[in-house]
């Protein structure tokens, strides 16, 4: 993807996100349902798709169809690295959200950024999301195999290691059974198309339901 185009897209989206999150934050505080934030990059933001086709919207639809009273907020920004996600957390994470799907790291891998830096950023993100009172679900990523064994080994171990350290749920690979499949991706070969999003949602729903169960259990303890 053209970096300049993606930066422009990210700036426009970030401005819109500020407005939307001010509304979403009020809803998260006032509503009785469970509010989840999807906090990630273009893979979950819905790059190249209509808002109604993006992962957060389709996940909400799927969960509601299964009887869950849940709101899913799209807090993802196309082009974000883990560093960018960490830098914007304080203003872009919906206040009052009880859960979060953290989906970051793909751009770190594509840019071959040091895995140690990616690990440190995700570690800090998990710590700070939990400090905000939200229960995280970590969506894992795998490094491109052309970066060599040493890089891929270090990068791929980040997600299971941090899930264990922070005692959070892990979905091992956000693009499982979607990456590399032409019929499930846009023409750029990187971002899921509507069919690809449906595949991701279908596979992730059982893990997200475990997240909802954790949130409900926490709610019950505080009531």
N, C-alpha and C positions, 0 to 999 in steps of 0.2 A: 504494500500500500504506500502511496506517495506520502512521505512524512509531513510535507507542508499542508496538504489537504487534510490529513488527520489532525494536525494541530489546530487548523481553523475550525474543523468539526468539533474538536474537544472544547475550544473556547466558547463557541455558541452553545454547546450542550451544557457547559458548566454554568453559564449565565441563566439558562432556563432552569437548571437544577436548583439554584439558589431560591428562585421563586416557588418552584414546586415543593421544595422541602419545608418552606415556611408554612405551607398549607398542610403538608403531610405530618409535620411535627405536632401541630395542633390536634390533628386527627388521632395520632398515636397516643396522645395524652388523654383525649376525651372519649375515645371509643372503647367498647367492651371487648372487641375481638383481639386476636393476637396479631401483632404487627411485625412483619419481617422486613429487613432491609437487604437487598441484594447489592453488595458493595464490591464492584469489580471494574473490568475494562470493557472493550468493545464486544467481547464474546458474550457478555451478559447484558450489556447496554442495549443491544439490538442494532448494531451497525448495519446500515443498508436495508433495514426492515421498518415497517410501520410500528408504532408504539404497541399496538394490540398484538403484534406478532413476536415481540421481544420476549426473552426468557422470563422476566418478572411477571408480565401480564399472563403468559400462558401457564406459569406455575400457579399463580393465584387461581386461575380458572380450574386447573386440575385439582387443586386442593379443595376448592369449594364444591366441586362435583363429587368429591369423596366425603362431604359433610363437615368440613372444617370451616369454622368462622375465622377467616384469616385475611389480612390485607398484606400484599407484597409491594414494597416500594422500590422503584428503580433508582438506586443511588450509584450507578456505575457511570464511568466516563471513558469514552473511547480514547485509546492512546496511553492510558495510565500505566505506569510502572508501579512496582510496590512502593518506591520512594514517593511518587506523586500521590498515591493513595494515602500514604501515611501523612503527607503534608496537608492534605485537605480534610482529614478526618474530623477535626473539631467543628468545622462549619458545614460539612456535607453529610454527616451521619444523622439520621432522623432522631430527634429527641423523643424518648419514650419508647423506641422500638425494643421489643422484648427478645428478638432474635436477629441473627445476621448470617447471610451466606457470603463468605469472603472468597472472592474469585479474582485473584491477582497473581501475576508472575509470568504470564505468557509473553508479555513484551520484554521483560527482563531476559528471558531465554532467547527470544528472537534477536536481541541486541547483544547477546553473549556477555551480559553484565556479570560480575563476580558472584557466584552462588552464595558466598558468605554474606554479601550485602543483601541479597534477596532474603536469605534466612533471617538476618537481623531485622529487616523491615517487617516481615510477616510476623515475627516474634513480637515486635512492638505493637503491631496492629491488633493481634489477638489479645494482648495484655490490656490495651486501651479500650477495645470493644467490650471486653468483660467488665472493665471498670465503669463503663457507662450503663451497666446493668443488663446487657444483652448477651444471650447465649449464642456462641458462634458455631457455624458449620463450615469447616474448611474444605473448599473445592480445590482439589489437587491439579497440578499441571505436570507434564512431562517435557523434558528438553528435546529439541530437534536432534535426531541421531547423527547428523553430520557435524556436530560440535565435538565429537570425540568421547571416548569412554570416561576419561577423568571428569570432564565437565558434566556429562549426563549423570554419572554416578552421584556426584556431589549435589546436583540440582534435584534429581528425582527423590533423594532421601529427605529433602527439606520438609515436605508435607507430612509424611507419616511420623517423622521425629517430632514436629511441632504439635501435631494432634495428640500424641502421647504426652508430651510435656505439659500441655495446657488442659488435658482431659476434655477434648472437644471431639465432636463427630467429624469423620473424614469421609468425603467422597473422593476416591483415589485419583480420578482423572476426569475433569469436567467434560472433555471432548471424547470420552470413551465411545467407541463404535461409530463416531461421527468424523473424526479427523481423517483426512485423506480420501474420503468418499465423495466423489464428484456430485452425486445426486443429492447429497445432504449439505452442500456448501455453496456459497455464492461463487461467482465467476473468479474471484480472487483466490479461491482455494483455501482460504484461511478462516472465514467467518461462516457460521452455520446459517443456512437458509431456513425458511419456515418449517420445512420437513425436518431439518437438522435440529431445530429448537424443540420440536415435538418429541424427537427421539431422546434428547437430553432430559426434558421434563419427565417423560415416561420412566426413564431409568433412575432419576433422582428422587422422585416422589416418595418411595419407601424410606429413604434416608431423611428427607425433610419431615416426614411424619414422626420419626424418632426425635427430631429436633423439637417439634411441637409438643411431644410428650414430655421432654425435659422442661420445656417452658411451663407447661401445665403443672408439673410436679413442683417447680419452684414457686409458682403462684399459690399453690395449695399450702405450702409451708409458711408463706407470708400473710395468709388470710386469718 
